[in-house]
Structure formats: C-alpha cells, structure tokens
Amino acid sequence: MAPLILIAYGSKHGSTREVAEVLGEAIAEHGLEAETLPAGAVPDVTRYAGVVVGGSLYMGRWHPESFAFVRRHAEALSTLPFAVFALGPRTLEPADVAQSKEQLGNALAKVPQVDPYAVAIFGGVVDPKKLRFPLSKLPASDARDWAEIRAWAGELAAAFPYGKPASIAGNVRSDLQQTHR
C-alpha cells in the first residue's frame, strides 16, 4: 500500500482548493496516495505519512483555517514530513513573491514547534466578481504557474516516502527568517 499524504487547504474563493487538488493528483501520479481536504475538516493527522497544508494570503495574512490547522496539529506535524504553500502574489515578480514569502514566514513563526521541510509560494488569483469593494476594482488575473505547481508536487512525492529530512528543515526556516530582515 502506498503512503497516504494529506493535502489540507484553506480557501476563500476556491483558487487554493484548485491548487491543492492539482497537488494531490500530481502526487498520486508519482505512486503515492493523496487525500485533499479543507483544513478545517481534518480532526487528526496521525494516519498520514506526510502533510501538505496550503492557504491563500489576504491582506498580509495567511488563510485563518490553514493557520489554525498548523497550530492545532503542531505536535504531530513536528514529527511528520510537512510542507507548506501559499497563494498570494498577483504577479510572479521577485518583489511580489518575496513579500508573500515574508507574510507566510510571519504566520509560521507564530508556531515555532513546526518546521516545514518545503515551502512554496505560488501566484494568486484575482477575480473581481468575487471580491468586495475596493478589491472588486482590481483587474482580473491568475498568476498560478501550473507547471511549477506540478513540479513541486513531484519534489514532495520524491521526499515523502523517506520521512522528515531534518537537514532540509532548518534551511527552510532559516530562509523564511532571512526575508524578515
């Protein structure tokens, strides 16, 4: 039986859910089983061989369901292969990605007992029809790079069967902390 990987997500308008579903499909293509669920619907993570949690970034904050998931399962996540992603920047320009990375780093710093071994920032989606004023005046955009999302899923799938790679975990936390300076 292939290891079961959880892809949990927090999504306000559905774009993060779509990314989570593609991650699950891509991980399954690499021979693992994946279950994709809303972060608020996961009572326990101990039955999984690894966990990926994602959420959108709104107004400088990571999705509250994703953050609550990490906080609620911090003890178990500290012993599992654990990866994090966020959708946020309207463009993939380095400054926009760096700002989103800093916002995600700020959220993860509030739960110091978890140390994801992989972190990814993907472009976000702006659908003015789903937003309230003044955000409803923004131009429509979709900065998600599906090839990059699938490639990241392949990297995760290669690492999950081997457990938590401790040598990588510290590098991710350090890299996130460097963006705070």
Solvent accessible surface area in square Angstrom, and as a share of the most:
residue,aa,sasa,rsa
1,M,228,1.02
2,A,33,0.26
3,P,46,0.29
4,L,42,0.21
5,I,0,0.00
6,L,0,0.00
7,I,0,0.00
8,A,0,0.00
9,Y,22,0.08
10,G,0,0.00
11,S,32,0.21
12,K,132,0.56
13,H,59,0.26
14,G,11,0.11
15,S,21,0.13
16,T,1,0.00
17,R,89,0.32
18,E,66,0.29
19,V,0,0.00
20,A,0,0.00
21,E,68,0.31
22,V,26,0.15
23,L,0,0.00
24,G,6,0.06
25,E,94,0.42
26,A,2,0.02
27,I,0,0.00
28,A,49,0.38
29,E,125,0.56
30,H,105,0.47
31,G,52,0.50
32,L,13,0.06
33,E,73,0.33
34,A,33,0.25
35,E,50,0.22
36,T,42,0.25
37,L,52,0.26
38,P,57,0.36
39,A,0,0.00
40,G,52,0.50
41,A,59,0.46
42,V,4,0.02
43,P,124,0.78
44,D,69,0.36
45,V,0,0.00
46,T,94,0.54
47,R,149,0.54
48,Y,9,0.03
49,A,37,0.29
50,G,0,0.00
51,V,0,0.00
52,V,0,0.00
53,V,0,0.00
54,G,0,0.00
55,G,0,0.00
56,S,8,0.05
57,L,17,0.09
58,Y,68,0.26
59,M,163,0.73
60,G,35,0.33
61,R,172,0.63
62,W,10,0.04
63,H,18,0.08
64,P,102,0.64
65,E,72,0.33
66,S,0,0.00
67,F,39,0.16
68,A,43,0.34
69,F,0,0.00
70,V,1,0.00
71,R,132,0.48
72,R,122,0.44
73,H,15,0.07
74,A,3,0.03
75,E,150,0.67
76,A,24,0.19
77,L,0,0.00
78,S,40,0.26
79,T,104,0.60
80,L,25,0.13
81,P,7,0.04
82,F,0,0.00
83,A,0,0.00
84,V,0,0.00
85,F,0,0.00
86,A,0,0.00
87,L,4,0.02
88,G,22,0.21
89,P,7,0.05
90,R,115,0.42
91,T,60,0.35
92,L,85,0.43
93,E,106,0.48
94,P,108,0.68
95,A,79,0.61
96,D,47,0.24
97,V,40,0.23
98,A,49,0.38
99,Q,107,0.48
100,S,6,0.04
101,K,50,0.21
102,E,63,0.28
103,Q,35,0.16
104,L,0,0.00
105,G,1,0.01
106,N,66,0.34
107,A,11,0.09
108,L,1,0.01
109,A,52,0.41
110,K,118,0.50
111,V,3,0.02
112,P,102,0.64
113,Q,106,0.47
114,V,0,0.00
115,D,35,0.18
116,P,0,0.00
117,Y,9,0.03
118,A,15,0.12
119,V,34,0.20
120,A,13,0.10
121,I,27,0.14
122,F,7,0.03
123,G,1,0.01
124,G,5,0.05
125,V,52,0.30
126,V,13,0.08
127,D,43,0.22
128,P,27,0.17
129,K,183,0.77
130,K,106,0.45
131,L,34,0.17
132,R,209,0.76
133,F,152,0.63
134,P,89,0.56
135,L,64,0.32
136,S,34,0.22
137,K,153,0.65
138,L,51,0.25
139,P,96,0.60
140,A,78,0.61
141,S,41,0.26
142,D,77,0.40
143,A,16,0.13
144,R,34,0.13
145,D,60,0.31
146,W,91,0.32
147,A,78,0.60
148,E,92,0.41
149,I,0,0.00
150,R,91,0.33
151,A,53,0.41
152,W,18,0.06
153,A,0,0.00
154,G,15,0.14
155,E,111,0.50
156,L,2,0.01
157,A,6,0.04
158,A,68,0.53
159,A,23,0.18
160,F,3,0.01
161,P,67,0.42
162,Y,185,0.70
163,G,28,0.27
164,K,63,0.27
165,P,34,0.22
166,A,83,0.64
167,S,94,0.61
168,I,76,0.38
169,A,7,0.06
170,G,41,0.39
171,N,100,0.51
172,V,22,0.13
173,R,31,0.11
174,S,48,0.31
175,D,61,0.31
176,L,3,0.01
177,Q,88,0.39
178,Q,98,0.44
179,T,39,0.23
180,H,67,0.30
181,R,232,0.85
